[in-house]
Amino acid sequence: MEKNQALKSVMAVVLGLLAGAVLMLVMGFDPLVAYDSLFKGGLKNITKIGDTIASATPLILTGLSVAFAFKTGLFNIGTPGQMLIGGFASLVVGLTVNLPSIILLPLMVLAGMIAGALCGAIPGLLKAKFNVHEVVSSIMMNWIVLYFTQYTIQNHFKGATEDTSRALGLGNTLKAEWLTKLFGNSNALNLGIFLAIIAAFIVWFILNKTVLGYELKAVGFNRFGAEYAGMSVNRNIIVSMMIAGALAGLAGVTQYAGYADCIQTGIMPSQGFNGIAVALLGANSPLGVVLSALFFGILNVGKGAMSIKANVPTELADTIMATIIYFSATSLIMENLIKRFKNIKKNKTVVNNNERAVEK
């Protein structure tokens, strides 16, 4: 993550929090008490830290999915659908295959990633072969996946209620007893966090240390220039969307076979859309995405405490998050502020040097 990009992200967070404080004052709330409750709610003890990490886990993966596509010049807005189909595929394997957990869990993870990759490949193929914009085709895939999973679950994997799937057995999920105990019996935390960290490293390695990553970034930077250099543009577009889809599919595994143990039908996972915000705030950098996801995890977990202790509506926390994203998206404003600050600092240095020269 470049220094300027990191500074922009920090400024976006600070400005977002300041805007939230002003809004609270206007509404008659004490922002100091509210923010104290918000951050303590997500970090005050080891259990809350575990809940924060658990909340951040799928966001890391969906953020990486969006960031990877952004880096290669594509806008993957299909992360909710890819996440849902990945979770669904892992759920189906977990419910239908009878194997020891040590074999079954990797199969579930693999199934989720393959399903997500195939879901991402379709918009990539349409973009490469027919120049259909990936935003349009990705949104289309979101709704196809939503209704496909709803129909299949209600007819073949229906659980205790009409709108939920059958639940996975405890041995068929990513939950680990030792990890739960380590974080003060945080039931939400699961092995998915390790998969997310490994995925972040792999994405960084692909983009910065491989020929494939160089080609993908070249295609994103200048499609025609990459084609003139002899790179297969169409192949790289499809590969990029497949990798992005696999990451989102893995997010589905950590959500529906880790954080939860079943799927609620008819609902698109919000972590998919929030991944766009995470990628923007993280400046499309793997490290930035991890830090950004953890910050959003704190807000997600802490907003309940803010509502109880400071009587601030939970919707206000969502408004603060949206404001932060607005500031991170308006990078031009940030650049101008940074340039102005640097120019002021530079002018002061010049004036001081001139004064010293006159004194001599």
N, C-alpha and C positions, 0 to 999 in steps of 0.2 A: 504493500500500500504506500503510494507516494506521499511525501510530506505535505504537499499542498492539498491533496485529496483528503488526507487525515484531518488537516486543519479545517477544511470545508465541512466535514462530517461533524466535528466537535462544535463548530459554530452553529450548524443546523440544530444540534441538540440543545445548545444554550439558548438560541433564539426561540426554539419551540417551547422550552420550559418557561422562558420569560413571557411569551405570548399566553401560555397557559396560566401563569401567575396573574397577569392583567385580567384575563377572563374571569378567574376566581374572585378577584377583588371587585369586579363589576357585579358579579352574582352574589356578593356578600359573604364569601368564604375566606378563610385565612390560608394563603398559599404556603406559608412556612409549615403550619401544622399538616396541611394536606400532603406536601412533598415529603415531610418527615414520615408520615404514615405510609406513603406510597413506597418509598425505598426501604423502610424497615419491614414492610409487608413482604418484600421480595428477598430480603437479605438478613433479617434479624436473628435467625438461628440456622443450624445445619439442615433442618427439615425444609425450611423455606428456600434455602439455597438449592436443595435437591429438586424442589418443585419448579424453581426458576430454570434450572438446567433442563429438566424434563420438558418444560414449555418451549424452551429454545431449540430443542433437538430437531423437530420437523422443520422449524424455521431456517435452521442452518442449511438443511438439504434443499428446501425449495428456493432459498436465497442463492445457493450455489447453482441450482438449475437455471434460474433466470440470469444470473451473472455470467454463466458460461455461454449462454446464447447471446447475451449482450456483447460479450467480448468478440464473438464471431459475427457480429452485425445482424443478429436476429432477435426478435422480440417474442420470447416464449410465454405467452399469456395462457397457455394450456396446462400450467402446473397443477391447478385444482383437479382436472380430469386425470392427468397422469398420476397424481398422488392417490386419487380414489381407486383407479384401476390397479395400481400397484398394491394397495392395501387389500383390495378384493382378491387379487390373485394369491397373495400370501395367506389370506383367510381360507380360501378354497383348499389350498394345499394342506393347511393345518387341520382342517376339518375332515378331509377325505383320505389322507395318506397316514398309514399307521406305521411309524418308524420311531426309533429312539430319538430323543430330543437333540442329541449331538449331531444327528444326520438331518433330522427334520427341519431344524431352525435355519441352517444354511440353505436348504432347498426352498424354504419360504422366502428368504431374502433374495435368492436368485430369481424365483418366480416373480416377485414384485418388481425387481429391476428390469427383467425381460418384458413384462407387461407394460411398464412405463416407457421403455425404449421403443416398443412397437407403436404405442400411442403417440409418441413424439415423432416417429418416423413418417407417419402419414402426412402431417403438415409439411415436414421436410421434403417429402417426395413431391407433394403438390407444388411447393415453392420451386423446387429444382426443375421439374419437368414442364409445368404449366404456368409458372410465375404467379401462382395464387398467393396472395399475401398471407404470411404465417399467422397474423393476428386473427384474420377471418376464419381460417381453417382450424386454428387452435380453439377458438371460442366454440365452433361447431363441434369439435371433438369433446369439449367439456360436457355439452348437453347430451351427446350420444352416450358417453360413458355413464353419466348420471342416471339416465333412464334404463340403460342396459343393466347396470348393477342393481337398480331398484327392482326391475322385473325378475332378474335371476334370483336375487335373495328372497323375494316374496314367494316365489314359486318352488325354490329348491333348498334354500338355507334359512328359512324363516325361524326366528327365535321365539322368545316368550311373548313378545308383542308384535303387532302388525308391522311396525316400522323399524324393527331391529333384526339383525342377523343372529344366528346361533353364536354363542360365545365360545372362544377357544379355551381349551383346558389350560391350567396354570403352567404345566410343563411345555406347552406349545406356544408360549409367548416369550418376549425378550426380557421379561422381568427376571431379576436375579435376587435371591434372598440376601446374599452378602452385600450387594450394592444398596438394597433397601435399608439394611441395618446400618451400613456405613454412613448414610445420610439421615439418621434419626427417624427411621421408618417412613421415609418418603415413598408412598406407594406408586407415585407417578413415574419416578426415575427408573430407567431401564437401560439395557445394553446398547440401545440405539445411539447413545451419545458417543460411544467409541466408534461406531460405524460412521457417524457424522464427521468426527475428527479425521478419521482415515480418508473419507471422501474429500474433505477440504484439502488434505495434503496431496491426494492423487490429482485433483483438479489443478492445483498450483503446479505440480510437476508436469502435467500434460501441456499446460499453456506456456510454461517457461523453459522447459528442458527437453522437449521433444520436437521432432520435425513436424509431426501431426499438428501440434499446438501452433507452431509457426505458420503453417499453411492455413489453419483455421482463422487465426488472427489476420493474416494477409487477405483472405477472402472477405472478412468483415470490414477491413479498412478500405479496400478497393477491389471490388469484384472483378472489374475489367482488367485491372493491372495484374491481379493474380492469374487470371485466365491467359493473359499475354505472356506471363512467366512460365506457362506450361502446367499450372496446377489445375486439378480437376475440381472445378467450382461446384458442380452439381453433387459430386460425391461428398465433398466437405460440408455442404449444407445439410445433407441427410445425416451424415455422421454426427454433426454438431447437435442436431435436434434429437438424435437417438441418445446421445450422452446426457443431454439436458433432461430428456424423458426418464432415463434410468435413475438419475439423481432424485427426481420428483417421485418416481415409483418407490425408491428406497425410503423417502419421507413417509409415504403411505404405510410401509411396513412398520416403521418406528411408531407411527400414530395408532394404527389399528391392530397391531400385534405386539405393542409395547406399552404405550400410554393408556390405550384402551384394549379391550379384548373382543370387540364386535364392531359392526358398522351400522350406523343409523341411516336408513334409506331416505332418499329425497333431499339430502343436504349436501351441498358442495363444501368441501373442507376449506375453512377460511385461511388456513396456513398457506394454501396455494397462492391466493391473491396477496397475502401478507409477505410472501417471498419476494414480490416485486419491490415492496417498500424496504425490505432487508437488504436487497441487492443495491438499491439506490443509495441508502445510507452508508453501506459498506463500500461504496465506490467500485463495485464489481470485483473487488479483491477477495480471495479466499479468506485471508486473515480478517479483513474488514467485515466480511459477511458473518464470520463466527462472532466477532465482538458486537456487531449490530444485532444479531439474533439474541445474544445474551441480554442486551439492553432491553429489547422488546419483551424478552421473557420476564425481566424484572417488572416492567410495566403491566404485563398480563397478570402476574401473580399478585403484585402489590395493589392493584386498583381496588380489589375487594376490601383490603384493610383501609384504604383511603376513604372508601364509601362508609365503612362502619365507624371509624374513629373521627373522621373530619366531616362526616355527613355530606361529602361531595359525591355527586352522581358518578357511577362507573363510566357513563358515556363521556364524561369530561376527560378521563384518561385516554379514551379513544380519540377524542378531539386533539389532545396534546400530541399523540402519536401521528395523527394526520398532519398537524402543523409542522412537526419535525420533518416529515417526508416532503412537505411543500417546500421548506427551506432547503433541503438537500437536493431537491429536483431543480431549484432555481440556482444552478451553479454559477450563472453569469453574475448574479448579485454578489455571491460569495467571492468570486474572483475580483470584482471591482473593489469590495471592501478590503481584501487582502492587499491589492495593488495600492490602494489609497494609504493603508497603514504603512506599507513599505516605503512609499514615496515620502510620507511625513517623516519617517525615521531617517531616510536618506538625506532629506533636506536639513534636518537638525544636525546630522553629522557634518554636512558641508558647511553650515553656518558656524559650528563649533571650530572646525578646522580653520576657517577664514579668520575667526576672532583670535585664535592662537597665533596665526601668521602675522596679524596686525600687531599684536602685543610684542612679538619678537622684533 
